[in-house]
Amino acid sequence: MITPAAIVSAAAITALGILCVALLVTVWRVIVGPSLPDRILALDMLTGIAIGFIAVVAVRTGFSLYIDIAIALGLVGFLATVAFARFVLSRGKAGEAEPVTRRRSE
């Protein structure tokens, strides 16, 4: 008979494997991303993957302080994403020329 601890251990190992694949794909998107918003979205995804890693480690070790660390990382990641989004909005669309101002004839 399979014990609950064995099921949790197998699920944690499976989750770590899936998170490793997601991490590699997301790092690829950060490096290759065709535009700045794609890279910003990938960095936000990296924060989510890091939170997933921390949560899995917390479940495996039974150390609940890791959950607090994951929550703090989520808050910092959210603020970083908002800051990047404001930067992109203030910069304008990529490749867009500066607007031409017309002078009134005097």
FENKAKA-V521541 format. One record per pair of residues at least 12 apart in sequence whose C-alpha atoms are under 7 Angstrom apart, sorted by the first residue. I is the first residue (numbers start at 1). GAP is how many residues later the second one is. D is the distance in Angstrom with one decimal. If there is no record, write none. Layout:
I/GAP/D, I/GAP/D
This chain:
9/51/6.8, 12/44/6.0, 12/48/6.7, 16/37/6.8, 19/30/6.5, 23/23/6.7, 23/26/6.7, 26/16/5.7, 26/20/6.7, 29/13/6.2, 30/12/5.7, 30/13/6.8, 40/44/6.8, 44/33/6.6, 44/37/6.3, 47/30/6.0, 51/19/5.1, 51/22/6.9, 51/23/7.0, 54/12/6.3, 54/16/6.1, 55/12/6.2, 55/15/6.9
